[in-house]
Amino acid sequence: QVQLVESGGGLVQPGGSLRLSCAASGFTFSTAHMRWFRQAPGKERELVASISSMGSTNYADSMKGRFTISRDNTKKTVYLQMNNLKSEDTAVYFCNALKLSSSYWGQGTQVTVSS
């Protein structure tokens, strides 16, 4: 059974940092393409960052220079380091795994940026 479990969300002040984690199980993590999405209230889910099985990364323009996606295949975990957070980063952040023709989602973790 595929499971993606996100953690690390919470309340942070503007300019602060958080590191999200997504622990995977039930599939061969090392060959999966991993992505982070987010969904703010009243908005569509949007892609934040992705990392291929070979470690190539891509970011949405508004996250470049502030967010870093990484993976640890030995721990079957993907991370999202978020720095210089802004109020507009407030959203539920979801982990996604692409494996062949299948797409798997975690339950999400809330990130709130507020003073």
N, C-alpha and C positions, 0 to 999 in steps of 0.2 A: 504494500500500500504506500503510495507516494504521499509524503508529508513535507510541507515547508512551514517552518515555524519562525516567525519574525520576533525580534525583541530589540530593546534599546530605545524605544520611543519615550516621549515624556514632554515635560514643560521646560522650555529654555528661553532665556532672554535674548532679544535681538543682539546679534554679534557673537552669540555663543556657538557651541559645537555639540554634536551628538554623533555617536556611531551606532548604526543599525546593524543587526546581525540576522542572518537567515540560515537556519540549520535545516539541511535536507536529508531525507531518508527515503528508501524505497525505490531508488533508481541509481544508475551509474552517474554520479555527480560529475566526475572529471570530464565527461564527454558532453555535458549539457551546456547550452547557452543560457546564461543567467541574466536576469534583468530586474531592475527596480522601477516600479511605477508609483505614482501618487495620485490621489484624488481628493481635491478640496471640496468643501460643501457647495453644492449647486454647480459643480463643474465636472467635465468629463475626465476620465482617468487619462493620465499622460505619462509617457515614458520619461524616466529620469536619467537612467544610465544602463549600459549593458556591458557584459564581459563575455567574450567567447571562451570556448574550451582551451584555446591557446593563449588566452590572457589579453587579447586585443580589446580595447575599451572604446566606448563611445558615450557621449553625453549630450543632453539637451543643451541648447545654447545658453539658457539662463543659469545653468548649473556649472558650466565650465569654469574652472579655476576655484570653485568653492567646494565641490563634491568630488569624492574619489571612490570608485568602486574597485573592489579587490576580491580575491577568492583564495581559500585555503582548501585544496583538494583533499589533504589528509584529514581535515576536520569536517569535510563536506559542508562548508559554510561559505556564504558570500556576505560581504560587508559593504556598507555605504557610510563612509566618513563624510560628515556634513559640517562645514566650517562657515563662519560669518553668516549665520542663519538670519533670515529676514522674516517679517510677519507673513509675507506671501508664500513662504515655504510651509505654512501650516496646512496639514493634510494628513490623510491616512496613507501610509506608505506600504506598498505591497511588493512582495518578492514573487518572481515568476521564473519558471524553468521551461525551456524549450528543449524537447527531446524527440528527435525525428518529427513526426507529425502531431505530437501531443504537447499540450501546454498546461502547466500546473500552476496553481496560485496558493499563496499563503493566506492567512486570515487578516493580515494587516496589522500595523502598529501605528498608533496616533502620535503625531509630532505637532506640538503646539508652540509657536514662537510668539511670546508676548511678554511685555514688561509688567 
